[in-house]
Amino acid sequence: MPRVQRLVLDVLKPHQPNVLEFARAIAALGSGYRVEIRVVEVDEQTETLQVFIEGEALDFEAIDEVIGENGASLHSIDEVSVTGD
């Protein structure tokens, strides 16, 4: 079965949780998940983020769920890397 190994996501989130807590929540989803976040824009209520996630087999559905649980919304998948078995 093909495995997702890299995602670059465009995410809009409120100021809380902060970016560090948000990254930790995503990284906690899987052993070996590596999360990097770049803040692209900040306004009064929200932050626009570019979220880079790497791992051997990323669970996109779980990542999307954690994004929502933290009050954020996924705007787009900007990049994806998938490998086959």
PALO-989188 format. One record per atom (N, C-alpha, C): residue number from 1; residue in three letters; z, x, y; atom name. Coordinates in nm, 4 decimals. Example, Ala and Ser with C-alpha at 12.3 -4.5 7.8 and 13.67 -1.06 7.14 Angstrom:
<pt 1, 'ALA', <0.7800, 1.3190, -0.5690>, 'N'> <pt 1, 'ALA', <0.7800, 1.2300, -0.4500>, 'CA'> <pt 1, 'ALA', <0.7800, 1.3200, -0.3300>, 'C'> <pt 2, 'SER', <0.7080, 1.2850, -0.2250>, 'N'> <pt 2, 'SER', <0.7140, 1.3670, -0.1060>, 'CA'> <pt 2, 'SER', <0.7870, 1.2900, 0.0030>, 'C'> 
//
This chain:
<pt 1, 'MET', <0.0000, 0.0840, -0.1181>, 'N'> <pt 1, 'MET', <0.0000, 0.0000, 0.0000>, 'CA'> <pt 1, 'MET', <0.0000, 0.0889, 0.1249>, 'C'> <pt 2, 'PRO', <-0.0804, 0.0593, 0.2237>, 'N'> <pt 2, 'PRO', <-0.0831, 0.1384, 0.3468>, 'CA'> <pt 2, 'PRO', <0.0515, 0.1371, 0.4186>, 'C'> <pt 3, 'ARG', <0.0852, 0.2502, 0.4805>, 'N'> <pt 3, 'ARG', <0.2127, 0.2643, 0.5512>, 'CA'> <pt 3, 'ARG', <0.1885, 0.2950, 0.6981>, 'C'> <pt 4, 'VAL', <0.2629, 0.2238, 0.7831>, 'N'> <pt 4, 'VAL', <0.2583, 0.2496, 0.9272>, 'CA'> <pt 4, 'VAL', <0.3474, 0.3701, 0.9555>, 'C'> <pt 5, 'GLN', <0.2911, 0.4738, 1.0182>, 'N'> <pt 5, 'GLN', <0.3685, 0.5950, 1.0451>, 'CA'> <pt 5, 'GLN', <0.3920, 0.6207, 1.1932>, 'C'> <pt 6, 'ARG', <0.3154, 0.5534, 1.2789>, 'N'> <pt 6, 'ARG', <0.3344, 0.5739, 1.4232>, 'CA'> <pt 6, 'ARG', <0.2941, 0.4475, 1.4967>, 'C'> <pt 7, 'LEU', <0.3783, 0.4095, 1.5933>, 'N'> <pt 7, 'LEU', <0.3481, 0.2971, 1.6811>, 'CA'> <pt 7, 'LEU', <0.3749, 0.3380, 1.8247>, 'C'> <pt 8, 'VAL', <0.2904, 0.2929, 1.9143>, 'N'> <pt 8, 'VAL', <0.3162, 0.3051, 2.0578>, 'CA'> <pt 8, 'VAL', <0.3114, 0.1630, 2.1114>, 'C'> <pt 9, 'LEU', <0.4247, 0.1189, 2.1664>, 'N'> <pt 9, 'LEU', <0.4397, -0.0193, 2.2096>, 'CA'> <pt 9, 'LEU', <0.4647, -0.0278, 2.3595>, 'C'> <pt 10, 'ASP', <0.4102, -0.1307, 2.4207>, 'N'> <pt 10, 'ASP', <0.4370, -0.1640, 2.5603>, 'CA'> <pt 10, 'ASP', <0.5415, -0.2752, 2.5574>, 'C'> <pt 11, 'VAL', <0.6602, -0.2470, 2.6115>, 'N'> <pt 11, 'VAL', <0.7738, -0.3387, 2.6021>, 'CA'> <pt 11, 'VAL', <0.8317, -0.3646, 2.7406>, 'C'> <pt 12, 'LEU', <0.8677, -0.4896, 2.7656>, 'N'> <pt 12, 'LEU', <0.9383, -0.5275, 2.8874>, 'CA'> <pt 12, 'LEU', <1.0790, -0.5669, 2.8474>, 'C'> <pt 13, 'LYS', <1.1805, -0.5022, 2.9087>, 'N'> <pt 13, 'LYS', <1.3190, -0.5330, 2.8734>, 'CA'> <pt 13, 'LYS', <1.4054, -0.5439, 2.9982>, 'C'> <pt 14, 'PRO', <1.5163, -0.6172, 2.9878>, 'N'> <pt 14, 'PRO', <1.6112, -0.6209, 3.0990>, 'CA'> <pt 14, 'PRO', <1.6808, -0.4845, 3.1106>, 'C'> <pt 15, 'HIS', <1.7532, -0.4624, 3.2193>, 'N'> <pt 15, 'HIS', <1.8210, -0.3336, 3.2383>, 'CA'> <pt 15, 'HIS', <1.9274, -0.3071, 3.1321>, 'C'> <pt 16, 'GLN', <1.9867, -0.4119, 3.0786>, 'N'> <pt 16, 'GLN', <2.0861, -0.3964, 2.9726>, 'CA'> <pt 16, 'GLN', <2.0338, -0.4603, 2.8454>, 'C'> <pt 17, 'PRO', <2.0418, -0.3956, 2.7315>, 'N'> <pt 17, 'PRO', <2.1032, -0.2659, 2.7099>, 'CA'> <pt 17, 'PRO', <2.0215, -0.1547, 2.7752>, 'C'> <pt 18, 'ASN', <2.0882, -0.0409, 2.7987>, 'N'> <pt 18, 'ASN', <2.0150, 0.0701, 2.8600>, 'CA'> <pt 18, 'ASN', <1.9173, 0.1308, 2.7588>, 'C'> <pt 19, 'VAL', <1.8340, 0.2195, 2.8064>, 'N'> <pt 19, 'VAL', <1.7273, 0.2758, 2.7230>, 'CA'> <pt 19, 'VAL', <1.7834, 0.3510, 2.6018>, 'C'> <pt 20, 'LEU', <1.8928, 0.4207, 2.6182>, 'N'> <pt 20, 'LEU', <1.9529, 0.4938, 2.5066>, 'CA'> <pt 20, 'LEU', <1.9992, 0.3978, 2.3970>, 'C'> <pt 21, 'GLU', <2.0687, 0.2909, 2.4353>, 'N'> <pt 21, 'GLU', <2.1140, 0.1916, 2.3369>, 'CA'> <pt 21, 'GLU', <1.9948, 0.1236, 2.2688>, 'C'> <pt 22, 'PHE', <1.8915, 0.0950, 2.3460>, 'N'> <pt 22, 'PHE', <1.7712, 0.0319, 2.2929>, 'CA'> <pt 22, 'PHE', <1.7041, 0.1234, 2.1893>, 'C'> <pt 23, 'ALA', <1.6919, 0.2515, 2.2208>, 'N'> <pt 23, 'ALA', <1.6319, 0.3482, 2.1277>, 'CA'> <pt 23, 'ALA', <1.7147, 0.3598, 2.0003>, 'C'> <pt 24, 'ARG', <1.8471, 0.3617, 2.0151>, 'N'> <pt 24, 'ARG', <1.9346, 0.3709, 1.8970>, 'CA'> <pt 24, 'ARG', <1.9199, 0.2492, 1.8070>, 'C'> <pt 25, 'ALA', <1.9062, 0.1314, 1.8665>, 'N'> <pt 25, 'ALA', <1.8908, 0.0088, 1.7874>, 'CA'> <pt 25, 'ALA', <1.7636, 0.0143, 1.7034>, 'C'> <pt 26, 'ILE', <1.6561, 0.0663, 1.7595>, 'N'> <pt 26, 'ILE', <1.5308, 0.0784, 1.6848>, 'CA'> <pt 26, 'ILE', <1.5435, 0.1864, 1.5781>, 'C'> <pt 27, 'ALA', <1.6000, 0.3009, 1.6148>, 'N'> <pt 27, 'ALA', <1.6125, 0.4127, 1.5200>, 'CA'> <pt 27, 'ALA', <1.7008, 0.3770, 1.4010>, 'C'> <pt 28, 'ALA', <1.7973, 0.2880, 1.4208>, 'N'> <pt 28, 'ALA', <1.8889, 0.2493, 1.3137>, 'CA'> <pt 28, 'ALA', <1.8204, 0.1669, 1.2041>, 'C'> <pt 29, 'LEU', <1.6985, 0.1236, 1.2283>, 'N'> <pt 29, 'LEU', <1.6276, 0.0399, 1.1310>, 'CA'> <pt 29, 'LEU', <1.5847, 0.1146, 1.0051>, 'C'> <pt 30, 'GLY', <1.5660, 0.2433, 1.0152>, 'N'> <pt 30, 'GLY', <1.5180, 0.3154, 0.8978>, 'CA'> <pt 30, 'GLY', <1.5558, 0.4613, 0.8998>, 'C'> <pt 31, 'SER', <1.5773, 0.5151, 0.7833>, 'N'> <pt 31, 'SER', <1.6070, 0.6569, 0.7702>, 'CA'> <pt 31, 'SER', <1.4847, 0.7367, 0.8151>, 'C'> <pt 32, 'GLY', <1.5050, 0.8286, 0.9052>, 'N'> <pt 32, 'GLY', <1.3960, 0.9123, 0.9510>, 'CA'> <pt 32, 'GLY', <1.3139, 0.8546, 1.0648>, 'C'> <pt 33, 'TYR', <1.3523, 0.7376, 1.1169>, 'N'> <pt 33, 'TYR', <1.2812, 0.6844, 1.2327>, 'CA'> <pt 33, 'TYR', <1.3063, 0.7753, 1.3520>, 'C'> <pt 34, 'ARG', <1.2010, 0.8109, 1.4219>, 'N'> <pt 34, 'ARG', <1.2103, 0.8904, 1.5446>, 'CA'> <pt 34, 'ARG', <1.1602, 0.8030, 1.6579>, 'C'> <pt 35, 'VAL', <1.2438, 0.7855, 1.7623>, 'N'> <pt 35, 'VAL', <1.2098, 0.6965, 1.8729>, 'CA'> <pt 35, 'VAL', <1.2122, 0.7743, 2.0031>, 'C'> <pt 36, 'GLU', <1.1059, 0.7604, 2.0792>, 'N'> <pt 36, 'GLU', <1.0974, 0.8201, 2.2126>, 'CA'> <pt 36, 'GLU', <1.0578, 0.7077, 2.3076>, 'C'> <pt 37, 'ILE', <1.1250, 0.7007, 2.4217>, 'N'> <pt 37, 'ILE', <1.0953, 0.5955, 2.5186>, 'CA'> <pt 37, 'ILE', <1.0668, 0.6582, 2.6535>, 'C'> <pt 38, 'ARG', <0.9595, 0.6110, 2.7137>, 'N'> <pt 38, 'ARG', <0.9221, 0.6525, 2.8489>, 'CA'> <pt 38, 'ARG', <0.9310, 0.5296, 2.9387>, 'C'> <pt 39, 'VAL', <1.0125, 0.5392, 3.0458>, 'N'> <pt 39, 'VAL', <1.0220, 0.4299, 3.1424>, 'CA'> <pt 39, 'VAL', <0.9018, 0.4404, 3.2356>, 'C'> <pt 40, 'VAL', <0.8208, 0.3354, 3.2370>, 'N'> <pt 40, 'VAL', <0.6970, 0.3354, 3.3136>, 'CA'> <pt 40, 'VAL', <0.7180, 0.2738, 3.4508>, 'C'> <pt 41, 'GLU', <0.7992, 0.1681, 3.4557>, 'N'> <pt 41, 'GLU', <0.8209, 0.0959, 3.5814>, 'CA'> <pt 41, 'GLU', <0.9574, 0.0282, 3.5783>, 'C'> <pt 42, 'VAL', <1.0217, 0.0227, 3.6943>, 'N'> <pt 42, 'VAL', <1.1515, -0.0443, 3.7073>, 'CA'> <pt 42, 'VAL', <1.1429, -0.1406, 3.8252>, 'C'> <pt 43, 'ASP', <1.1901, -0.2638, 3.8034>, 'N'> <pt 43, 'ASP', <1.2023, -0.3558, 3.9159>, 'CA'> <pt 43, 'ASP', <1.3445, -0.4121, 3.9179>, 'C'> <pt 44, 'GLU', <1.3684, -0.5153, 3.9942>, 'N'> <pt 44, 'GLU', <1.5038, -0.5685, 4.0101>, 'CA'> <pt 44, 'GLU', <1.5681, -0.6119, 3.8795>, 'C'> <pt 45, 'GLN', <1.4925, -0.6775, 3.7940>, 'N'> <pt 45, 'GLN', <1.5474, -0.7368, 3.6721>, 'CA'> <pt 45, 'GLN', <1.5086, -0.6663, 3.5425>, 'C'> <pt 46, 'THR', <1.3968, -0.5945, 3.5432>, 'N'> <pt 46, 'THR', <1.3427, -0.5445, 3.4169>, 'CA'> <pt 46, 'THR', <1.2934, -0.3996, 3.4260>, 'C'> <pt 47, 'GLU', <1.2642, -0.3463, 3.3080>, 'N'> <pt 47, 'GLU', <1.2034, -0.2140, 3.2939>, 'CA'> <pt 47, 'GLU', <1.0824, -0.2275, 3.2012>, 'C'> <pt 48, 'THR', <0.9736, -0.1663, 3.2388>, 'N'> <pt 48, 'THR', <0.8569, -0.1596, 3.1519>, 'CA'> <pt 48, 'THR', <0.8635, -0.0258, 3.0795>, 'C'> <pt 49, 'LEU', <0.8545, -0.0315, 2.9475>, 'N'> <pt 49, 'LEU', <0.8712, 0.0879, 2.8649>, 'CA'> <pt 49, 'LEU', <0.7483, 0.1139, 2.7799>, 'C'> <pt 50, 'GLN', <0.7248, 0.2405, 2.7549>, 'N'> <pt 50, 'GLN', <0.6294, 0.2819, 2.6523>, 'CA'> <pt 50, 'GLN', <0.7155, 0.3391, 2.5408>, 'C'> <pt 51, 'VAL', <0.7128, 0.2749, 2.4250>, 'N'> <pt 51, 'VAL', <0.8010, 0.3092, 2.3140>, 'CA'> <pt 51, 'VAL', <0.7188, 0.3735, 2.2032>, 'C'> <pt 52, 'PHE', <0.7549, 0.4969, 2.1684>, 'N'> <pt 52, 'PHE', <0.6882, 0.5726, 2.0622>, 'CA'> <pt 52, 'PHE', <0.7816, 0.5752, 1.9418>, 'C'> <pt 53, 'ILE', <0.7330, 0.5296, 1.8270>, 'N'> <pt 53, 'ILE', <0.8150, 0.5271, 1.7061>, 'CA'> <pt 53, 'ILE', <0.7365, 0.5940, 1.5947>, 'C'> <pt 54, 'GLU', <0.8028, 0.6869, 1.5254>, 'N'> <pt 54, 'GLU', <0.7397, 0.7561, 1.4129>, 'CA'> <pt 54, 'GLU', <0.8322, 0.7525, 1.2927>, 'C'> <pt 55, 'GLY', <0.7738, 0.7502, 1.1742>, 'N'> <pt 55, 'GLY', <0.8492, 0.7517, 1.0493>, 'CA'> <pt 55, 'GLY', <0.7533, 0.7447, 0.9322>, 'C'> <pt 56, 'GLU', <0.8052, 0.7595, 0.8125>, 'N'> <pt 56, 'GLU', <0.7204, 0.7579, 0.6931>, 'CA'> <pt 56, 'GLU', <0.6638, 0.6202, 0.6627>, 'C'> <pt 57, 'ALA', <0.7443, 0.5154, 0.6871>, 'N'> <pt 57, 'ALA', <0.7000, 0.3782, 0.6581>, 'CA'> <pt 57, 'ALA', <0.7727, 0.2844, 0.7536>, 'C'> <pt 58, 'LEU', <0.7150, 0.2641, 0.8715>, 'N'> <pt 58, 'LEU', <0.7782, 0.1800, 0.9729>, 'CA'> <pt 58, 'LEU', <0.7658, 0.0323, 0.9352>, 'C'> <pt 59, 'ASP', <0.8723, -0.0417, 0.9602>, 'N'> <pt 59, 'ASP', <0.8752, -0.1849, 0.9343>, 'CA'> <pt 59, 'ASP', <0.8511, -0.2564, 1.0674>, 'C'> <pt 60, 'PHE', <0.7256, -0.2908, 1.0956>, 'N'> <pt 60, 'PHE', <0.6911, -0.3500, 1.2249>, 'CA'> <pt 60, 'PHE', <0.7666, -0.4800, 1.2494>, 'C'> <pt 61, 'GLU', <0.7788, -0.5639, 1.1481>, 'N'> <pt 61, 'GLU', <0.8461, -0.6925, 1.1663>, 'CA'> <pt 61, 'GLU', <0.9917, -0.6720, 1.2074>, 'C'> <pt 62, 'ALA', <1.0609, -0.5766, 1.1456>, 'N'> <pt 62, 'ALA', <1.2003, -0.5478, 1.1812>, 'CA'> <pt 62, 'ALA', <1.2093, -0.4895, 1.3220>, 'C'> <pt 63, 'ILE', <1.1141, -0.4055, 1.3589>, 'N'> <pt 63, 'ILE', <1.1114, -0.3471, 1.4935>, 'CA'> <pt 63, 'ILE', <1.0927, -0.4573, 1.5967>, 'C'> <pt 64, 'ASP', <0.9980, -0.5468, 1.5714>, 'N'> <pt 64, 'ASP', <0.9726, -0.6582, 1.6629>, 'CA'> <pt 64, 'ASP', <1.0971, -0.7463, 1.6761>, 'C'> <pt 65, 'GLU', <1.1670, -0.7686, 1.5666>, 'N'> <pt 65, 'GLU', <1.2892, -0.8502, 1.5684>, 'CA'> <pt 65, 'GLU', <1.3983, -0.7849, 1.6532>, 'C'> <pt 66, 'VAL', <1.4187, -0.6550, 1.6382>, 'N'> <pt 66, 'VAL', <1.5209, -0.5838, 1.7168>, 'CA'> <pt 66, 'VAL', <1.4846, -0.5851, 1.8648>, 'C'> <pt 67, 'ILE', <1.3573, -0.5737, 1.8956>, 'N'> <pt 67, 'ILE', <1.3138, -0.5817, 2.0349>, 'CA'> <pt 67, 'ILE', <1.3591, -0.7152, 2.0939>, 'C'> <pt 68, 'GLY', <1.3323, -0.8243, 2.0243>, 'N'> <pt 68, 'GLY', <1.3719, -0.9564, 2.0704>, 'CA'> <pt 68, 'GLY', <1.5220, -0.9753, 2.0781>, 'C'> <pt 69, 'GLU', <1.5953, -0.9220, 1.9798>, 'N'> <pt 69, 'GLU', <1.7414, -0.9336, 1.9787>, 'CA'> <pt 69, 'GLU', <1.8054, -0.8639, 2.0988>, 'C'> <pt 70, 'ASN', <1.7352, -0.7685, 2.1556>, 'N'> <pt 70, 'ASN', <1.7865, -0.6951, 2.2711>, 'CA'> <pt 70, 'ASN', <1.7342, -0.7523, 2.4030>, 'C'> <pt 71, 'GLY', <1.6789, -0.8736, 2.3980>, 'N'> <pt 71, 'GLY', <1.6340, -0.9415, 2.5187>, 'CA'> <pt 71, 'GLY', <1.5010, -0.8941, 2.5736>, 'C'> <pt 72, 'ALA', <1.4307, -0.8138, 2.4954>, 'N'> <pt 72, 'ALA', <1.3035, -0.7573, 2.5405>, 'CA'> <pt 72, 'ALA', <1.1872, -0.8338, 2.4780>, 'C'> <pt 73, 'SER', <1.0681, -0.8058, 2.5281>, 'N'> <pt 73, 'SER', <0.9493, -0.8674, 2.4703>, 'CA'> <pt 73, 'SER', <0.8395, -0.7627, 2.4529>, 'C'> <pt 74, 'LEU', <0.7700, -0.7746, 2.3420>, 'N'> <pt 74, 'LEU', <0.6590, -0.6854, 2.3105>, 'CA'> <pt 74, 'LEU', <0.5348, -0.7363, 2.3821>, 'C'> <pt 75, 'HIS', <0.4788, -0.6554, 2.4714>, 'N'> <pt 75, 'HIS', <0.3573, -0.6942, 2.5422>, 'CA'> <pt 75, 'HIS', <0.2328, -0.6578, 2.4635>, 'C'> <pt 76, 'SER', <0.2323, -0.5386, 2.4032>, 'N'> <pt 76, 'SER', <0.1142, -0.4988, 2.3268>, 'CA'> <pt 76, 'SER', <0.1461, -0.3816, 2.2348>, 'C'> <pt 77, 'ILE', <0.0623, -0.3693, 2.1329>, 'N'> <pt 77, 'ILE', <0.0625, -0.2504, 2.0477>, 'CA'> <pt 77, 'ILE', <-0.0497, -0.1635, 2.1024>, 'C'> <pt 78, 'ASP', <-0.0131, -0.0507, 2.1628>, 'N'> <pt 78, 'ASP', <-0.1120, 0.0341, 2.2295>, 'CA'> <pt 78, 'ASP', <-0.1718, 0.1401, 2.1382>, 'C'> <pt 79, 'GLU', <-0.1000, 0.1725, 2.0311>, 'N'> <pt 79, 'GLU', <-0.1500, 0.2737, 1.9378>, 'CA'> <pt 79, 'GLU', <-0.0831, 0.2518, 1.8041>, 'C'> <pt 80, 'VAL', <-0.1560, 0.2772, 1.6970>, 'N'> <pt 80, 'VAL', <-0.0995, 0.2645, 1.5623>, 'CA'> <pt 80, 'VAL', <-0.1631, 0.3699, 1.4728>, 'C'> <pt 81, 'SER', <-0.0828, 0.4235, 1.3825>, 'N'> <pt 81, 'SER', <-0.1327, 0.5184, 1.2833>, 'CA'> <pt 81, 'SER', <-0.0852, 0.4698, 1.1462>, 'C'> <pt 82, 'VAL', <-0.1816, 0.4481, 1.0559>, 'N'> <pt 82, 'VAL', <-0.1526, 0.3960, 0.9229>, 'CA'> <pt 82, 'VAL', <-0.2140, 0.4885, 0.8200>, 'C'> <pt 83, 'THR', <-0.1395, 0.5163, 0.7123>, 'N'> <pt 83, 'THR', <-0.1944, 0.5972, 0.6033>, 'CA'> <pt 83, 'THR', <-0.1931, 0.5154, 0.4742>, 'C'> <pt 84, 'GLY', <-0.2905, 0.5413, 0.3891>, 'N'> <pt 84, 'GLY', <-0.2965, 0.4744, 0.2588>, 'CA'> <pt 84, 'GLY', <-0.2276, 0.5587, 0.1552>, 'C'> <pt 85, 'ASP', <-0.2055, 0.4986, 0.0411>, 'N'> <pt 85, 'ASP', <-0.1413, 0.5721, -0.0693>, 'CA'> <pt 85, 'ASP', <-0.2394, 0.6594, -0.1405>, 'C'> 
//
